[in-house]
Amino acid sequence: MKPVTDMDYVEFYAKKLKEDNRHFEQQKMLIESQMESSASLFRNMFGEGEEFKENARGYLKKLGII
């Protein structure tokens, strides 16, 4: 069956993962890469440790989020 809707694609992908979980490794690598990039970006923006907390809170307050 050819996927038609978004849910069809989700089901298709889930079945393929069940048949061959090598695809999962690719997803895992992509997610880990994105997490490392995000962590690096936030460290560069706000610093580390207590400095990170203080700077991040100041930034969120400035935006009106907290």
PDB file of N, CA, C and O in Angstrom:
ATOM      1  N   MET A   1       0.841  -1.187   0.000  1.00  0.00           N
ATOM      2  CA  MET A   1       0.000   0.000   0.000  1.00  0.00           C
ATOM      3  C   MET A   1       0.886   1.250   0.000  1.00  0.00           C
ATOM      4  O   MET A   1       1.822   1.361   0.792  1.00  0.00           O
ATOM      5  N   LYS A   2       0.583   2.161  -0.877  1.00  0.00           N
ATOM      6  CA  LYS A   2       1.331   3.409  -0.952  1.00  0.00           C
ATOM      7  C   LYS A   2       0.755   4.398   0.071  1.00  0.00           C
ATOM      8  O   LYS A   2      -0.455   4.624   0.094  1.00  0.00           O
ATOM      9  N   PRO A   3       1.615   4.992   0.921  1.00  0.00           N
ATOM     10  CA  PRO A   3       1.122   5.963   1.907  1.00  0.00           C
ATOM     11  C   PRO A   3       0.452   7.165   1.228  1.00  0.00           C
ATOM     12  O   PRO A   3       0.922   7.661   0.204  1.00  0.00           O
ATOM     13  N   VAL A   4      -0.649   7.616   1.821  1.00  0.00           N
ATOM     14  CA  VAL A   4      -1.398   8.742   1.270  1.00  0.00           C
ATOM     15  C   VAL A   4      -1.456   9.894   2.276  1.00  0.00           C
ATOM     16  O   VAL A   4      -1.131  11.035   1.946  1.00  0.00           O
ATOM     17  N   THR A   5      -1.872   9.583   3.503  1.00  0.00           N
ATOM     18  CA  THR A   5      -1.992  10.621   4.530  1.00  0.00           C
ATOM     19  C   THR A   5      -0.736  10.631   5.401  1.00  0.00           C
ATOM     20  O   THR A   5       0.102   9.733   5.311  1.00  0.00           O
ATOM     21  N   ASP A   6      -0.619  11.652   6.238  1.00  0.00           N
ATOM     22  CA  ASP A   6       0.516  11.726   7.169  1.00  0.00           C
ATOM     23  C   ASP A   6       0.557  10.506   8.080  1.00  0.00           C
ATOM     24  O   ASP A   6       1.629   9.961   8.340  1.00  0.00           O
ATOM     25  N   MET A   7      -0.609  10.073   8.568  1.00  0.00           N
ATOM     26  CA  MET A   7      -0.660   8.901   9.450  1.00  0.00           C
ATOM     27  C   MET A   7      -0.217   7.645   8.703  1.00  0.00           C
ATOM     28  O   MET A   7       0.416   6.767   9.289  1.00  0.00           O
ATOM     29  N   ASP A   8      -0.548   7.554   7.409  1.00  0.00           N
ATOM     30  CA  ASP A   8      -0.089   6.413   6.610  1.00  0.00           C
ATOM     31  C   ASP A   8       1.437   6.353   6.616  1.00  0.00           C
ATOM     32  O   ASP A   8       2.024   5.277   6.740  1.00  0.00           O
ATOM     33  N   TYR A   9       2.069   7.511   6.482  1.00  0.00           N
ATOM     34  CA  TYR A   9       3.534   7.548   6.481  1.00  0.00           C
ATOM     35  C   TYR A   9       4.098   7.141   7.840  1.00  0.00           C
ATOM     36  O   TYR A   9       5.115   6.450   7.910  1.00  0.00           O
ATOM     37  N   VAL A  10       3.443   7.567   8.913  1.00  0.00           N
ATOM     38  CA  VAL A  10       3.884   7.201  10.264  1.00  0.00           C
ATOM     39  C   VAL A  10       3.772   5.686  10.434  1.00  0.00           C
ATOM     40  O   VAL A  10       4.696   5.044  10.935  1.00  0.00           O
ATOM     41  N   GLU A  11       2.649   5.120  10.021  1.00  0.00           N
ATOM     42  CA  GLU A  11       2.447   3.674  10.137  1.00  0.00           C
ATOM     43  C   GLU A  11       3.448   2.917   9.261  1.00  0.00           C
ATOM     44  O   GLU A  11       4.012   1.910   9.688  1.00  0.00           O
ATOM     45  N   PHE A  12       3.664   3.396   8.053  1.00  0.00           N
ATOM     46  CA  PHE A  12       4.616   2.777   7.141  1.00  0.00           C
ATOM     47  C   PHE A  12       6.011   2.761   7.754  1.00  0.00           C
ATOM     48  O   PHE A  12       6.694   1.737   7.726  1.00  0.00           O
ATOM     49  N   TYR A  13       6.431   3.896   8.306  1.00  0.00           N
ATOM     50  CA  TYR A  13       7.759   4.005   8.916  1.00  0.00           C
ATOM     51  C   TYR A  13       7.875   3.081  10.128  1.00  0.00           C
ATOM     52  O   TYR A  13       8.900   2.426  10.318  1.00  0.00           O
ATOM     53  N   ALA A  14       6.821   3.029  10.948  1.00  0.00           N
ATOM     54  CA  ALA A  14       6.835   2.165  12.136  1.00  0.00           C
ATOM     55  C   ALA A  14       6.967   0.695  11.722  1.00  0.00           C
ATOM     56  O   ALA A  14       7.705  -0.063  12.350  1.00  0.00           O
ATOM     57  N   LYS A  15       6.256   0.297  10.672  1.00  0.00           N
ATOM     58  CA  LYS A  15       6.359  -1.085  10.203  1.00  0.00           C
ATOM     59  C   LYS A  15       7.756  -1.376   9.682  1.00  0.00           C
ATOM     60  O   LYS A  15       8.307  -2.444   9.948  1.00  0.00           O
ATOM     61  N   LYS A  16       8.327  -0.447   8.952  1.00  0.00           N
ATOM     62  CA  LYS A  16       9.678  -0.640   8.424  1.00  0.00           C
ATOM     63  C   LYS A  16      10.692  -0.754   9.566  1.00  0.00           C
ATOM     64  O   LYS A  16      11.609  -1.573   9.504  1.00  0.00           O
ATOM     65  N   LEU A  17      10.527   0.062  10.601  1.00  0.00           N
ATOM     66  CA  LEU A  17      11.418  -0.015  11.760  1.00  0.00           C
ATOM     67  C   LEU A  17      11.301  -1.376  12.438  1.00  0.00           C
ATOM     68  O   LEU A  17      12.293  -1.953  12.884  1.00  0.00           O
ATOM     69  N   LYS A  18      10.074  -1.875  12.506  1.00  0.00           N
ATOM     70  CA  LYS A  18       9.849  -3.175  13.137  1.00  0.00           C
ATOM     71  C   LYS A  18      10.536  -4.282  12.336  1.00  0.00           C
ATOM     72  O   LYS A  18      11.090  -5.223  12.905  1.00  0.00           O
ATOM     73  N   GLU A  19      10.491  -4.155  11.004  1.00  0.00           N
ATOM     74  CA  GLU A  19      11.116  -5.154  10.132  1.00  0.00           C
ATOM     75  C   GLU A  19      12.639  -5.055  10.147  1.00  0.00           C
ATOM     76  O   GLU A  19      13.338  -6.068  10.140  1.00  0.00           O
ATOM     77  N   ASP A  20      13.141  -3.823  10.167  1.00  0.00           N
ATOM     78  CA  ASP A  20      14.590  -3.606  10.062  1.00  0.00           C
ATOM     79  C   ASP A  20      14.951  -2.365  10.870  1.00  0.00           C
ATOM     80  O   ASP A  20      14.761  -1.242  10.402  1.00  0.00           O
ATOM     81  N   ASN A  21      15.471  -2.561  12.080  1.00  0.00           N
ATOM     82  CA  ASN A  21      15.704  -1.416  12.966  1.00  0.00           C
ATOM     83  C   ASN A  21      16.983  -0.641  12.637  1.00  0.00           C
ATOM     84  O   ASN A  21      17.371   0.236  13.409  1.00  0.00           O
ATOM     85  N   ARG A  22      17.650  -0.936  11.514  1.00  0.00           N
ATOM     86  CA  ARG A  22      18.809  -0.137  11.109  1.00  0.00           C
ATOM     87  C   ARG A  22      18.395   1.310  10.857  1.00  0.00           C
ATOM     88  O   ARG A  22      19.180   2.240  11.041  1.00  0.00           O
ATOM     89  N   HIS A  23      17.129   1.477  10.428  1.00  0.00           N
ATOM     90  CA  HIS A  23      16.636   2.833  10.189  1.00  0.00           C
ATOM     91  C   HIS A  23      16.610   3.639  11.488  1.00  0.00           C
ATOM     92  O   HIS A  23      16.788   4.857  11.481  1.00  0.00           O
ATOM     93  N   PHE A  24      16.388   2.945  12.593  1.00  0.00           N
ATOM     94  CA  PHE A  24      16.356   3.607  13.891  1.00  0.00           C
ATOM     95  C   PHE A  24      17.710   4.219  14.218  1.00  0.00           C
ATOM     96  O   PHE A  24      17.777   5.307  14.789  1.00  0.00           O
ATOM     97  N   GLU A  25      18.778   3.535  13.864  1.00  0.00           N
ATOM     98  CA  GLU A  25      20.125   4.052  14.117  1.00  0.00           C
ATOM     99  C   GLU A  25      20.316   5.404  13.428  1.00  0.00           C
ATOM    100  O   GLU A  25      20.914   6.315  14.001  1.00  0.00           O
ATOM    101  N   GLN A  26      19.813   5.533  12.207  1.00  0.00           N
ATOM    102  CA  GLN A  26      19.922   6.799  11.488  1.00  0.00           C
ATOM    103  C   GLN A  26      19.161   7.896  12.221  1.00  0.00           C
ATOM    104  O   GLN A  26      19.665   9.008  12.379  1.00  0.00           O
ATOM    105  N   GLN A  27      17.947   7.582  12.670  1.00  0.00           N
ATOM    106  CA  GLN A  27      17.146   8.551  13.414  1.00  0.00           C
ATOM    107  C   GLN A  27      17.849   8.949  14.699  1.00  0.00           C
ATOM    108  O   GLN A  27      17.900  10.127  15.052  1.00  0.00           O
ATOM    109  N   LYS A  28      18.394   7.950  15.400  1.00  0.00           N
ATOM    110  CA  LYS A  28      19.085   8.202  16.665  1.00  0.00           C
ATOM    111  C   LYS A  28      20.268   9.134  16.440  1.00  0.00           C
ATOM    112  O   LYS A  28      20.483  10.068  17.214  1.00  0.00           O
ATOM    113  N   MET A  29      21.044   8.881  15.371  1.00  0.00           N
ATOM    114  CA  MET A  29      22.195   9.729  15.074  1.00  0.00           C
ATOM    115  C   MET A  29      21.753  11.158  14.755  1.00  0.00           C
ATOM    116  O   MET A  29      22.393  12.117  15.185  1.00  0.00           O
ATOM    117  N   LEU A  30      20.670  11.299  14.009  1.00  0.00           N
ATOM    118  CA  LEU A  30      20.156  12.625  13.667  1.00  0.00           C
ATOM    119  C   LEU A  30      19.706  13.374  14.918  1.00  0.00           C
ATOM    120  O   LEU A  30      20.031  14.549  15.094  1.00  0.00           O
ATOM    121  N   ILE A  31      18.962  12.695  15.783  1.00  0.00           N
ATOM    122  CA  ILE A  31      18.467  13.327  17.013  1.00  0.00           C
ATOM    123  C   ILE A  31      19.627  13.726  17.920  1.00  0.00           C
ATOM    124  O   ILE A  31      19.633  14.826  18.472  1.00  0.00           O
ATOM    125  N   GLU A  32      20.606  12.838  18.076  1.00  0.00           N
ATOM    126  CA  GLU A  32      21.763  13.157  18.920  1.00  0.00           C
ATOM    127  C   GLU A  32      22.545  14.340  18.365  1.00  0.00           C
ATOM    128  O   GLU A  32      23.025  15.183  19.123  1.00  0.00           O
ATOM    129  N   SER A  33      22.672  14.403  17.057  1.00  0.00           N
ATOM    130  CA  SER A  33      23.370  15.524  16.423  1.00  0.00           C
ATOM    131  C   SER A  33      22.630  16.836  16.679  1.00  0.00           C
ATOM    132  O   SER A  33      23.248  17.860  16.973  1.00  0.00           O
ATOM    133  N   GLN A  34      21.302  16.796  16.566  1.00  0.00           N
ATOM    134  CA  GLN A  34      20.502  17.988  16.825  1.00  0.00           C
ATOM    135  C   GLN A  34      20.612  18.422  18.282  1.00  0.00           C
ATOM    136  O   GLN A  34      20.674  19.617  18.572  1.00  0.00           O
ATOM    137  N   MET A  35      20.635  17.461  19.195  1.00  0.00           N
ATOM    138  CA  MET A  35      20.760  17.787  20.614  1.00  0.00           C
ATOM    139  C   MET A  35      22.117  18.425  20.913  1.00  0.00           C
ATOM    140  O   MET A  35      22.202  19.396  21.664  1.00  0.00           O
ATOM    141  N   GLU A  36      23.176  17.871  20.320  1.00  0.00           N
ATOM    142  CA  GLU A  36      24.512  18.434  20.532  1.00  0.00           C
ATOM    143  C   GLU A  36      24.600  19.857  19.973  1.00  0.00           C
ATOM    144  O   GLU A  36      25.199  20.736  20.592  1.00  0.00           O
ATOM    145  N   SER A  37      24.005  20.074  18.811  1.00  0.00           N
ATOM    146  CA  SER A  37      24.015  21.410  18.216  1.00  0.00           C
ATOM    147  C   SER A  37      23.249  22.406  19.074  1.00  0.00           C
ATOM    148  O   SER A  37      23.692  23.536  19.277  1.00  0.00           O
ATOM    149  N   SER A  38      22.096  21.978  19.575  1.00  0.00           N
ATOM    150  CA  SER A  38      21.291  22.854  20.432  1.00  0.00           C
ATOM    151  C   SER A  38      22.037  23.172  21.718  1.00  0.00           C
ATOM    152  O   SER A  38      22.050  24.321  22.160  1.00  0.00           O
ATOM    153  N   ALA A  39      22.659  22.166  22.322  1.00  0.00           N
ATOM    154  CA  ALA A  39      23.404  22.383  23.563  1.00  0.00           C
ATOM    155  C   ALA A  39      24.544  23.361  23.326  1.00  0.00           C
ATOM    156  O   ALA A  39      24.792  24.239  24.153  1.00  0.00           O
ATOM    157  N   SER A  40      25.233  23.216  22.213  1.00  0.00           N
ATOM    158  CA  SER A  40      26.339  24.120  21.882  1.00  0.00           C
ATOM    159  C   SER A  40      25.837  25.545  21.686  1.00  0.00           C
ATOM    160  O   SER A  40      26.440  26.499  22.177  1.00  0.00           O
ATOM    161  N   LEU A  41      24.732  25.680  20.967  1.00  0.00           N
ATOM    162  CA  LEU A  41      24.142  27.001  20.738  1.00  0.00           C
ATOM    163  C   LEU A  41      23.787  27.679  22.053  1.00  0.00           C
ATOM    164  O   LEU A  41      24.115  28.847  22.262  1.00  0.00           O
ATOM    165  N   PHE A  42      23.109  26.942  22.948  1.00  0.00           N
ATOM    166  CA  PHE A  42      22.699  27.528  24.219  1.00  0.00           C
ATOM    167  C   PHE A  42      23.881  27.824  25.129  1.00  0.00           C
ATOM    168  O   PHE A  42      23.868  28.819  25.853  1.00  0.00           O
ATOM    169  N   ARG A  43      24.913  26.967  25.103  1.00  0.00           N
ATOM    170  CA  ARG A  43      26.127  27.260  25.882  1.00  0.00           C
ATOM    171  C   ARG A  43      26.771  28.550  25.382  1.00  0.00           C
ATOM    172  O   ARG A  43      27.220  29.379  26.173  1.00  0.00           O
ATOM    173  N   ASN A  44      26.809  28.707  24.076  1.00  0.00           N
ATOM    174  CA  ASN A  44      27.395  29.930  23.503  1.00  0.00           C
ATOM    175  C   ASN A  44      26.566  31.165  23.845  1.00  0.00           C
ATOM    176  O   ASN A  44      27.116  32.247  24.052  1.00  0.00           O
ATOM    177  N   MET A  45      25.244  31.007  23.906  1.00  0.00           N
ATOM    178  CA  MET A  45      24.369  32.141  24.214  1.00  0.00           C
ATOM    179  C   MET A  45      24.402  32.515  25.691  1.00  0.00           C
ATOM    180  O   MET A  45      24.425  33.697  26.035  1.00  0.00           O
ATOM    181  N   PHE A  46      24.403  31.495  26.576  1.00  0.00           N
ATOM    182  CA  PHE A  46      24.177  31.754  27.997  1.00  0.00           C
ATOM    183  C   PHE A  46      25.322  31.368  28.924  1.00  0.00           C
ATOM    184  O   PHE A  46      25.276  31.697  30.109  1.00  0.00           O
ATOM    185  N   GLY A  47      26.331  30.692  28.434  1.00  0.00           N
ATOM    186  CA  GLY A  47      27.421  30.254  29.298  1.00  0.00           C
ATOM    187  C   GLY A  47      27.145  28.881  29.868  1.00  0.00           C
ATOM    188  O   GLY A  47      26.402  28.098  29.275  1.00  0.00           O
ATOM    189  N   GLU A  48      27.744  28.575  31.033  1.00  0.00           N
ATOM    190  CA  GLU A  48      27.579  27.253  31.653  1.00  0.00           C
ATOM    191  C   GLU A  48      27.302  27.384  33.140  1.00  0.00           C
ATOM    192  O   GLU A  48      27.548  28.430  33.741  1.00  0.00           O
ATOM    193  N   GLY A  49      26.784  26.309  33.725  1.00  0.00           N
ATOM    194  CA  GLY A  49      26.533  26.246  35.164  1.00  0.00           C
ATOM    195  C   GLY A  49      25.560  27.310  35.647  1.00  0.00           C
ATOM    196  O   GLY A  49      24.533  27.554  35.013  1.00  0.00           O
ATOM    197  N   GLU A  50      25.885  27.944  36.771  1.00  0.00           N
ATOM    198  CA  GLU A  50      25.019  28.972  37.354  1.00  0.00           C
ATOM    199  C   GLU A  50      24.873  30.165  36.408  1.00  0.00           C
ATOM    200  O   GLU A  50      23.809  30.780  36.332  1.00  0.00           O
ATOM    201  N   GLU A  51      25.938  30.481  35.697  1.00  0.00           N
ATOM    202  CA  GLU A  51      25.892  31.578  34.723  1.00  0.00           C
ATOM    203  C   GLU A  51      24.810  31.292  33.671  1.00  0.00           C
ATOM    204  O   GLU A  51      24.080  32.195  33.263  1.00  0.00           O
ATOM    205  N   PHE A  52      24.716  30.033  33.239  1.00  0.00           N
ATOM    206  CA  PHE A  52      23.717  29.633  32.248  1.00  0.00           C
ATOM    207  C   PHE A  52      22.319  29.923  32.774  1.00  0.00           C
ATOM    208  O   PHE A  52      21.508  30.547  32.090  1.00  0.00           O
ATOM    209  N   LYS A  53      22.038  29.465  34.004  1.00  0.00           N
ATOM    210  CA  LYS A  53      20.718  29.656  34.598  1.00  0.00           C
ATOM    211  C   LYS A  53      20.365  31.130  34.689  1.00  0.00           C
ATOM    212  O   LYS A  53      19.264  31.539  34.318  1.00  0.00           O
ATOM    213  N   GLU A  54      21.289  31.911  35.177  1.00  0.00           N
ATOM    214  CA  GLU A  54      21.050  33.345  35.357  1.00  0.00           C
ATOM    215  C   GLU A  54      20.812  34.035  34.009  1.00  0.00           C
ATOM    216  O   GLU A  54      19.864  34.806  33.862  1.00  0.00           O
ATOM    217  N   ASN A  55      21.670  33.756  33.036  1.00  0.00           N
ATOM    218  CA  ASN A  55      21.542  34.387  31.727  1.00  0.00           C
ATOM    219  C   ASN A  55      20.295  33.926  30.979  1.00  0.00           C
ATOM    220  O   ASN A  55      19.633  34.723  30.314  1.00  0.00           O
ATOM    221  N   ALA A  56      19.979  32.641  31.090  1.00  0.00           N
ATOM    222  CA  ALA A  56      18.791  32.114  30.414  1.00  0.00           C
ATOM    223  C   ALA A  56      17.530  32.723  31.015  1.00  0.00           C
ATOM    224  O   ALA A  56      16.616  33.104  30.283  1.00  0.00           O
ATOM    225  N   ARG A  57      17.474  32.816  32.343  1.00  0.00           N
ATOM    226  CA  ARG A  57      16.302  33.429  32.986  1.00  0.00           C
ATOM    227  C   ARG A  57      16.168  34.897  32.594  1.00  0.00           C
ATOM    228  O   ARG A  57      15.061  35.376  32.346  1.00  0.00           O
ATOM    229  N   GLY A  58      17.282  35.605  32.536  1.00  0.00           N
ATOM    230  CA  GLY A  58      17.232  37.003  32.113  1.00  0.00           C
ATOM    231  C   GLY A  58      16.719  37.135  30.700  1.00  0.00           C
ATOM    232  O   GLY A  58      15.924  38.027  30.407  1.00  0.00           O
ATOM    233  N   TYR A  59      17.166  36.254  29.817  1.00  0.00           N
ATOM    234  CA  TYR A  59      16.725  36.267  28.427  1.00  0.00           C
ATOM    235  C   TYR A  59      15.224  35.985  28.328  1.00  0.00           C
ATOM    236  O   TYR A  59      14.510  36.671  27.596  1.00  0.00           O
ATOM    237  N   LEU A  60      14.751  34.986  29.058  1.00  0.00           N
ATOM    238  CA  LEU A  60      13.322  34.645  29.019  1.00  0.00           C
ATOM    239  C   LEU A  60      12.470  35.761  29.607  1.00  0.00           C
ATOM    240  O   LEU A  60      11.377  36.029  29.109  1.00  0.00           O
ATOM    241  N   LYS A  61      12.950  36.410  30.651  1.00  0.00           N
ATOM    242  CA  LYS A  61      12.232  37.554  31.219  1.00  0.00           C
ATOM    243  C   LYS A  61      12.166  38.687  30.227  1.00  0.00           C
ATOM    244  O   LYS A  61      11.129  39.336  30.091  1.00  0.00           O
ATOM    245  N   LYS A  62      13.264  38.934  29.530  1.00  0.00           N
ATOM    246  CA  LYS A  62      13.315  39.985  28.512  1.00  0.00           C
ATOM    247  C   LYS A  62      12.287  39.744  27.417  1.00  0.00           C
ATOM    248  O   LYS A  62      11.687  40.687  26.901  1.00  0.00           O
ATOM    249  N   LEU A  63      12.085  38.470  27.062  1.00  0.00           N
ATOM    250  CA  LEU A  63      11.106  38.119  26.047  1.00  0.00           C
ATOM    251  C   LEU A  63       9.681  38.111  26.590  1.00  0.00           C
ATOM    252  O   LEU A  63       8.723  38.032  25.822  1.00  0.00           O
ATOM    253  N   GLY A  64       9.539  38.193  27.919  1.00  0.00           N
ATOM    254  CA  GLY A  64       8.210  38.180  28.534  1.00  0.00           C
ATOM    255  C   GLY A  64       7.635  36.778  28.696  1.00  0.00           C
ATOM    256  O   GLY A  64       6.432  36.615  28.901  1.00  0.00           O
ATOM    257  N   ILE A  65       8.493  35.772  28.606  1.00  0.00           N
ATOM    258  CA  ILE A  65       8.028  34.400  28.724  1.00  0.00           C
ATOM    259  C   ILE A  65       7.865  34.002  30.187  1.00  0.00           C
ATOM    260  O   ILE A  65       6.975  33.225  30.534  1.00  0.00           O
ATOM    261  N   ILE A  66       8.741  34.547  31.048  1.00  0.00           N
ATOM    262  CA  ILE A  66       8.603  34.263  32.493  1.00  0.00           C
ATOM    263  C   ILE A  66       8.556  35.585  33.230  1.00  0.00           C
ATOM    264  O   ILE A  66       8.443  35.605  34.456  1.00  0.00           O
TER     265      ILE A  66
END
